[in-house]
């Protein structure tokens, strides 16, 4: 696992500390990892939605066994 150092303004550091104290996070690292996972999920969902919408705009064809 690789380390990444980040700098936060005091206000954000206090917020992170409060989240650690009040939620199930054991460290700032765990909290940041969870935020990144949530962002990855949102990104994947947005991509899927774009692909589905593109598919709806396409020409309709009958499904075959190849599909």
N, C-alpha and C positions, 0 to 999 in steps of 0.2 A: 504494500500500500504506500502510495506517495503522499507526502505532506504538502499542504498548501496553506500559506499564511495569508490572512486577510486583515485589513484594518477597518474598523467600524467607528463611526462617530459615537460619542458617549450615549446619545439617545437610543441608537440602535443596539448598542452593547447592553444597555439596561433592559431593553425589550427582550433580547435573546436570553439574558439571565432570568427574567421573569418567566419566560416560556419554559426554561429548564426547571425552574422551581415549581411551576404549577401544572406542568404536563408530564408525560411519561418519558421525557428525554433525560438521558443521564449526562449529556455533555453538549457543548456548542457544536462539536463535530457531528454528533448524531442528529441534532436539529437541522444543520445545514444539509446533511446527506438526505434527510427526509424532504426538505424543500426542493432539492435537485431532483429526487425521484418523482415528486409531484409534478414538477415542470416537465420532465420527460414524458410522463403519462399524458399531460395536457397537450403536449406537442404531437404525440402519436395519435391522440383522439382527433385533433384538428386536421392532421394529414388524412386520416381515414375519412373524416367528413368531407374534405375537399375531393378525395377520390370518388366517394359515393355520389357527390353532386355532379362531378364530371361524367360519371357513368350514366346518370339520369339524363344528361343533355345529349348523350350519344344516340346513334341510330338504333332503333329497336330491332332485334333479330331474335329468331326462335332459338331456344336452348337446344343444344345437341349433346350427345354423349361426350364429346370432347370438352364441353364446358364443365 
